[in-house]
Amino acid sequence: MHYGMVIDLQRCVGCGACSMACKQVHGTPPGIWWSKVLHGESGKYPNSHITLLPTLCMHCVNPPCKKACPTGATYQRQDGIVLVDKDKCIGCRYCMTACPYVARSFNWRAEGSYFGELGPMPNEKLLSSEHPLGVVEKCTFCAERLEVNLQPACVATCPAKARIFGDLDDPNSEVSMLLTTGRDYQISPELGTNPSVYYLSASRERV
C-alpha cells in the first residue's frame, strides 16, 4: 500500500475549508498551517482569472527532508507517509531548507491551539494537541484518522469533493484511476522527489 492524494483544481473553489479542518483537528498553534490554499491570478484584463493551488506535505517517495535530517526525526513509513518524531527533532530546520515545497513549519511559540478551549471538530478527538516549542511539524496525511478507517480531515471536509485519497498501489482505487485521465501532474517532478500528491489541471470552465 502506498497512500496518495489527488487534488482536482477544476473542482477547487478556494473556500479554505481544508485548511480550517486541518487546523482544528490537529490543534496547530497560531501561524502554523499544515494545509494551505495559494491564491494567484493569470492572464490580463479582460481575460484574467483567479488561480488556486492547495498545498500540503507531498509525502514524497524520495523525500529530501529525510535525507537532510541529522537525527532521524524525519522518517518514512512503509505506506509512504512521511512523519516527524517530535522527541528526536532538535529544531535545526535542515529539513525545512531541503523541502522544495515549503511544506514544513517551525513552532516558535509555546504549546497552544488556535482554537483554544473550543477543541476539535464535533464528535472527534483532537488528533495532535502537543506542539512542542522548537520543533518542526507538518501534514501527516491524518495518520491517526487512517488507523480508524477515516479519510484525512481535508478530504472529508472539502465541499467540492476536490480532494481524493487512497492507495496509489491499487490500480482499481479512485486515485489510481484519476491518474489515467491525462490531466494529472506533480509539482516539480524534475527534482526527483516523486510526490505522492498529484494535481488534475484546471480549465477556465468549472464542472
ZASETOR-320282 format. One line per field, with one value per atom (N, C-alpha, C): x, y, z; residue number from 1; atom name. Coordinates in steps of 0.1 Angstrom, whole numbers. Layout:
<atoms>
u: [X;...]
v: [Y;...]
w: [Z;...]
num: [NUM;...]
atome: [CA;...]
</atoms>
This chain:
<atoms>
u: [8;0;9;5;11;1;-1;-11;-7;-17;-15;-28;-27;-38;-39;-50;-52;-61;-57;-64;-69;-82;-88;-89;-80;-81;-93;-99;-111;-123;-122;-133;-130;-118;-114;-120;-127;-134;-126;-115;-108;-114;-123;-131;-122;-111;-103;-108;-119;-124;-114;-105;-95;-85;-81;-71;-77;-89;-95;-98;-102;-104;-91;-81;-67;-63;-65;-61;-69;-82;-90;-87;-86;-84;-71;-60;-47;-43;-52;-49;-36;-32;-19;-20;-8;-7;-10;-12;-14;-2;-5;5;11;7;11;0;2;-8;-2;-7;-2;-8;-20;-27;-30;-26;-28;-34;-41;-46;-40;-31;-25;-33;-36;-44;-35;-37;-30;-39;-33;-40;-33;-40;-34;-40;-33;-38;-39;-44;-45;-59;-64;-77;-80;-91;-103;-103;-92;-91;-84;-84;-77;-86;-80;-88;-80;-87;-80;-75;-63;-58;-57;-59;-59;-50;-42;-33;-33;-41;-40;-27;-20;-7;-7;2;4;17;21;33;30;40;38;41;46;49;56;67;75;80;81;86;101;108;122;123;119;119;132;135;148;149;138;137;143;140;145;160;165;180;187;181;187;187;178;176;188;195;207;204;192;188;179;174;164;150;148;135;124;129;120;122;111;111;99;100;90;85;72;65;65;62;61;50;39;28;31;43;47;46;39;36;49;53;65;60;67;63;75;73;83;82;93;93;97;87;89;100;102;112;126;128;141;145;135;137;145;156;164;162;153;150;160;169;179;174;162;155;161;171;177;166;156;146;137;135;128;135;148;156;156;156;157;143;132;119;117;115;113;98;89;75;71;80;78;66;67;55;57;68;71;71;67;66;75;80;87;80;78;70;79;77;85;78;65;58;56;51;48;36;34;22;9;0;-13;-20;-33;-41;-47;-49;-55;-69;-76;-90;-92;-81;-82;-90;-100;-108;-120;-121;-132;-130;-117;-114;-115;-116;-116;-130;-130;-143;-153;-166;-176;-175;-176;-176;-163;-152;-139;-129;-119;-108;-98;-91;-81;-69;-65;-55;-41;-37;-24;-24;-26;-27;-13;-3;10;19;23;31;43;53;64;72;76;84;97;101;114;114;102;101;95;99;94;81;71;59;53;44;38;26;20;9;13;4;7;-2;-10;-20;-30;-31;-40;-39;-26;-23;-32;-35;-44;-58;-63;-76;-76;-65;-64;-65;-59;-59;-73;-83;-96;-106;-100;-107;-114;-108;-114;-105;-111;-103;-96;-85;-79;-89;-88;-97;-100;-89;-91;-100;-98;-106;-120;-123;-136;-144;-137;-144;-146;-138;-140;-154;-161;-175;-176;-165;-165;-160;-156;-150;-138;-130;-118;-106;-107;-96;-100;-92;-94;-82;-84;-73;-75;-63;-64;-51;-51;-39;-34;-23;-17;-12;-10;-6;-17;-29;-41;-46;-45;-49;-64;-71;-86;-91;-81;-86;-89;-97;-101;-89;-80;-68;-60;-58;-51;-58;-71;-78;-78;-78;-77;-64;-53;-40;-39;-50;-50;-58;-62;-71;-63;-50;-42;-42;-49;-49;-40;-34;-26;-12;-7;7;12;25;31;38;40;48;63;70;84;89;84;88;103;109;123;132;127;136;138;131;132;127;118;113;101;94;83;72;65;55;43;37;25;12;14;2;3;-8;-10;-21;-20;-30;-36;-49;-56;-57;-52;-52;-66;-66;-79;-81;-93;-97;-105;-107;-115;-129;-134;-148;-148;-158;-159;-170;-168;-178;-185]
v: [-12;0;12;22;35;46;53;64;76;81;93;101;113;122;128;130;137;149;161;173;179;179;184;199;206;220;226;218;222;223;215;215;224;227;235;249;254;267;277;273;282;286;278;282;281;273;272;262;255;245;235;231;221;226;238;244;245;249;251;238;228;214;208;210;205;212;225;233;229;227;223;209;200;186;184;191;189;199;209;219;227;229;236;250;255;268;279;292;303;305;307;310;297;285;273;266;264;258;246;235;223;222;228;228;242;246;260;260;271;273;286;285;297;303;316;323;331;331;339;343;349;353;350;348;345;353;357;364;379;386;400;404;415;420;423;418;413;398;392;377;371;379;374;365;356;348;344;340;336;322;319;306;301;288;283;271;270;258;254;244;238;231;234;227;221;211;203;196;188;180;170;168;160;145;142;128;121;127;122;108;101;88;89;99;102;115;115;128;134;146;152;156;159;162;151;139;127;126;129;128;139;150;162;161;153;153;145;152;146;136;136;128;116;116;105;109;122;126;125;128;126;112;105;91;88;77;73;60;59;46;37;25;16;19;26;31;44;49;61;74;74;86;90;103;109;116;113;118;124;132;137;132;126;122;134;140;152;150;138;136;136;133;133;146;154;167;177;182;192;206;208;221;228;220;225;231;226;231;228;218;214;209;202;196;206;218;229;235;236;241;231;218;208;206;209;207;218;213;223;228;222;226;235;239;248;242;230;223;221;226;224;237;236;248;245;256;256;263;256;262;271;284;293;297;293;297;285;288;278;269;258;250;257;254;260;259;258;256;269;270;282;283;272;272;272;272;273;262;266;256;251;256;251;236;232;219;214;201;196;197;191;191;183;185;178;163;156;141;135;143;138;142;133;136;145;153;161;152;152;142;145;157;160;174;173;185;190;183;187;192;205;212;218;210;215;227;235;247;242;248;245;232;228;215;218;211;212;203;208;200;202;192;193;184;184;175;160;152;138;129;135;127;122;128;124;109;105;91;85;93;88;85;93;90;78;76;64;51;51;40;35;44;41;42;40;40;53;64;77;84;92;99;111;116;128;139;148;158;167;171;180;173;160;153;152;148;146;159;171;184;191;188;196;195;206;206;204;207;205;191;183;170;171;181;183;174;168;160;145;137;123;116;106;100;85;78;63;57;45;36;37;43;45;32;22;9;0;4;-3;3;-4;1;4;-2;0;10;17;27;40;48;61;70;70;79;74;61;55;57;56;57;72;81;95;99;91;93;88;83;79;88;99;109;118;119;128;142;145;158;159;147;147;152;158;162;163;163;165;179;185;197;194;201;200;185;177;163;162;173;172;171;174;173;159;149;135;131;140;137;127;127;118;120;132;135;125;122;113;121;135;143;147;144;148;158;165;175;172;175;175;189;192;205;211;225;232;237;241;248;260;268;281;277;266;262;253;255;247;237;225;214;212]
w: [0;0;0;-8;-8;-9;2;3;-6;-13;-21;-22;-27;-28;-42;-47;-60;-57;-62;-60;-73;-75;-88;-88;-95;-95;-102;-110;-117;-107;-96;-86;-75;-72;-60;-62;-51;-52;-42;-36;-28;-15;-10;2;15;15;27;37;34;44;48;38;40;51;50;59;73;74;87;94;86;92;97;89;94;106;107;119;131;130;141;146;136;140;147;142;148;158;160;170;169;156;154;160;164;170;160;165;156;146;134;124;117;122;116;108;95;87;79;82;75;61;60;47;43;31;27;12;9;-5;-10;-20;-25;-36;-35;-45;-54;-67;-76;-87;-98;-109;-122;-133;-146;-157;-167;-178;-176;-186;-185;-188;-182;-184;-199;-204;-197;-196;-199;-199;-187;-176;-164;-156;-147;-139;-127;-116;-104;-105;-99;-99;-84;-82;-69;-68;-58;-56;-41;-38;-24;-23;-11;-9;5;6;18;17;27;25;14;5;-7;-4;8;12;0;-3;-15;-13;-24;-24;-21;-26;-23;-15;-2;5;8;3;6;21;27;41;50;46;54;53;41;39;46;48;54;69;75;89;96;105;111;122;127;139;136;124;121;126;129;134;122;110;99;93;93;88;79;72;62;65;66;69;56;58;46;37;42;34;27;28;21;29;40;48;55;53;60;72;83;96;104;114;122;137;142;156;164;172;179;190;195;205;200;187;181;174;171;164;173;168;176;171;161;157;148;141;133;120;116;104;91;91;78;69;75;67;60;66;61;49;50;39;27;30;20;12;19;13;2;-11;-21;-22;-14;-14;-2;6;17;25;28;35;50;55;69;77;90;98;111;117;129;140;151;162;171;168;176;189;191;203;212;224;233;228;235;231;232;223;224;210;211;199;195;182;176;181;184;188;203;210;225;231;239;246;237;225;217;213;212;210;196;193;180;173;161;154;162;160;167;166;178;178;175;175;173;183;186;195;188;195;190;186;174;170;175;176;180;188;201;209;214;211;216;205;207;197;204;207;215;208;217;212;206;195;188;180;176;168;155;144;131;130;124;122;108;104;91;89;77;74;76;82;84;76;67;60;70;81;92;95;98;100;111;121;132;127;118;112;104;96;87;95;108;116;120;120;124;111;99;87;83;87;84;73;65;55;62;56;61;63;73;75;64;56;45;34;32;22;26;39;44;44;46;47;34;24;11;5;5;0;-15;-22;-37;-41;-32;-34;-44;-41;-50;-46;-34;-29;-28;-34;-34;-28;-19;-12;-13;-14;-15;-17;-21;-23;-38;-40;-53;-59;-50;-55;-60;-57;-62;-75;-86;-99;-100;-91;-91;-82;-74;-65;-73;-67;-74;-77;-68;-70;-82;-83;-94;-107;-107;-120;-125;-115;-119;-125;-123;-128;-143;-148;-162;-171;-166;-173;-183;-181;-189;-184;-173;-167;-155;-151;-138;-140;-129;-129;-115;-113;-100;-100;-89;-88;-88;-97;-99;-99;-109;-110;-113;-119;-123;-111;-99;-87;-83;-88;-85;-71;-66;-52;-54;-65;-68;-57;-57;-47;-48;-37;-36;-37;-39;-41;-56;-62;-77;-78;-89;-93;-106;-107;-120;-125;-137;-142;-143;-141;-141;-155;-158;-171;-167;-176;-174;-170;-174;-171;-159;-150;-138;-141;-135;-136;-123]
num: [1;1;1;2;2;2;3;3;3;4;4;4;5;5;5;6;6;6;7;7;7;8;8;8;9;9;9;10;10;10;11;11;11;12;12;12;13;13;13;14;14;14;15;15;15;16;16;16;17;17;17;18;18;18;19;19;19;20;20;20;21;21;21;22;22;22;23;23;23;24;24;24;25;25;25;26;26;26;27;27;27;28;28;28;29;29;29;30;30;30;31;31;31;32;32;32;33;33;33;34;34;34;35;35;35;36;36;36;37;37;37;38;38;38;39;39;39;40;40;40;41;41;41;42;42;42;43;43;43;44;44;44;45;45;45;46;46;46;47;47;47;48;48;48;49;49;49;50;50;50;51;51;51;52;52;52;53;53;53;54;54;54;55;55;55;56;56;56;57;57;57;58;58;58;59;59;59;60;60;60;61;61;61;62;62;62;63;63;63;64;64;64;65;65;65;66;66;66;67;67;67;68;68;68;69;69;69;70;70;70;71;71;71;72;72;72;73;73;73;74;74;74;75;75;75;76;76;76;77;77;77;78;78;78;79;79;79;80;80;80;81;81;81;82;82;82;83;83;83;84;84;84;85;85;85;86;86;86;87;87;87;88;88;88;89;89;89;90;90;90;91;91;91;92;92;92;93;93;93;94;94;94;95;95;95;96;96;96;97;97;97;98;98;98;99;99;99;100;100;100;101;101;101;102;102;102;103;103;103;104;104;104;105;105;105;106;106;106;107;107;107;108;108;108;109;109;109;110;110;110;111;111;111;112;112;112;113;113;113;114;114;114;115;115;115;116;116;116;117;117;117;118;118;118;119;119;119;120;120;120;121;121;121;122;122;122;123;123;123;124;124;124;125;125;125;126;126;126;127;127;127;128;128;128;129;129;129;130;130;130;131;131;131;132;132;132;133;133;133;134;134;134;135;135;135;136;136;136;137;137;137;138;138;138;139;139;139;140;140;140;141;141;141;142;142;142;143;143;143;144;144;144;145;145;145;146;146;146;147;147;147;148;148;148;149;149;149;150;150;150;151;151;151;152;152;152;153;153;153;154;154;154;155;155;155;156;156;156;157;157;157;158;158;158;159;159;159;160;160;160;161;161;161;162;162;162;163;163;163;164;164;164;165;165;165;166;166;166;167;167;167;168;168;168;169;169;169;170;170;170;171;171;171;172;172;172;173;173;173;174;174;174;175;175;175;176;176;176;177;177;177;178;178;178;179;179;179;180;180;180;181;181;181;182;182;182;183;183;183;184;184;184;185;185;185;186;186;186;187;187;187;188;188;188;189;189;189;190;190;190;191;191;191;192;192;192;193;193;193;194;194;194;195;195;195;196;196;196;197;197;197;198;198;198;199;199;199;200;200;200;201;201;201;202;202;202;203;203;203;204;204;204;205;205;205;206;206;206;207;207;207]
atome: [N;CA;C;N;CA;C;N;CA;C;N;CA;C;N;CA;C;N;CA;C;N;CA;C;N;CA;C;N;CA;C;N;CA;C;N;CA;C;N;CA;C;N;CA;C;N;CA;C;N;CA;C;N;CA;C;N;CA;C;N;CA;C;N;CA;C;N;CA;C;N;CA;C;N;CA;C;N;CA;C;N;CA;C;N;CA;C;N;CA;C;N;CA;C;N;CA;C;N;CA;C;N;CA;C;N;CA;C;N;CA;C;N;CA;C;N;CA;C;N;CA;C;N;CA;C;N;CA;C;N;CA;C;N;CA;C;N;CA;C;N;CA;C;N;CA;C;N;CA;C;N;CA;C;N;CA;C;N;CA;C;N;CA;C;N;CA;C;N;CA;C;N;CA;C;N;CA;C;N;CA;C;N;CA;C;N;CA;C;N;CA;C;N;CA;C;N;CA;C;N;CA;C;N;CA;C;N;CA;C;N;CA;C;N;CA;C;N;CA;C;N;CA;C;N;CA;C;N;CA;C;N;CA;C;N;CA;C;N;CA;C;N;CA;C;N;CA;C;N;CA;C;N;CA;C;N;CA;C;N;CA;C;N;CA;C;N;CA;C;N;CA;C;N;CA;C;N;CA;C;N;CA;C;N;CA;C;N;CA;C;N;CA;C;N;CA;C;N;CA;C;N;CA;C;N;CA;C;N;CA;C;N;CA;C;N;CA;C;N;CA;C;N;CA;C;N;CA;C;N;CA;C;N;CA;C;N;CA;C;N;CA;C;N;CA;C;N;CA;C;N;CA;C;N;CA;C;N;CA;C;N;CA;C;N;CA;C;N;CA;C;N;CA;C;N;CA;C;N;CA;C;N;CA;C;N;CA;C;N;CA;C;N;CA;C;N;CA;C;N;CA;C;N;CA;C;N;CA;C;N;CA;C;N;CA;C;N;CA;C;N;CA;C;N;CA;C;N;CA;C;N;CA;C;N;CA;C;N;CA;C;N;CA;C;N;CA;C;N;CA;C;N;CA;C;N;CA;C;N;CA;C;N;CA;C;N;CA;C;N;CA;C;N;CA;C;N;CA;C;N;CA;C;N;CA;C;N;CA;C;N;CA;C;N;CA;C;N;CA;C;N;CA;C;N;CA;C;N;CA;C;N;CA;C;N;CA;C;N;CA;C;N;CA;C;N;CA;C;N;CA;C;N;CA;C;N;CA;C;N;CA;C;N;CA;C;N;CA;C;N;CA;C;N;CA;C;N;CA;C;N;CA;C;N;CA;C;N;CA;C;N;CA;C;N;CA;C;N;CA;C;N;CA;C;N;CA;C;N;CA;C;N;CA;C;N;CA;C;N;CA;C;N;CA;C;N;CA;C;N;CA;C;N;CA;C;N;CA;C;N;CA;C;N;CA;C;N;CA;C;N;CA;C;N;CA;C;N;CA;C;N;CA;C;N;CA;C;N;CA;C;N;CA;C;N;CA;C;N;CA;C;N;CA;C;N;CA;C;N;CA;C;N;CA;C;N;CA;C;N;CA;C;N;CA;C;N;CA;C;N;CA;C;N;CA;C;N;CA;C;N;CA;C;N;CA;C;N;CA;C;N;CA;C;N;CA;C;N;CA;C;N;CA;C]
</atoms>
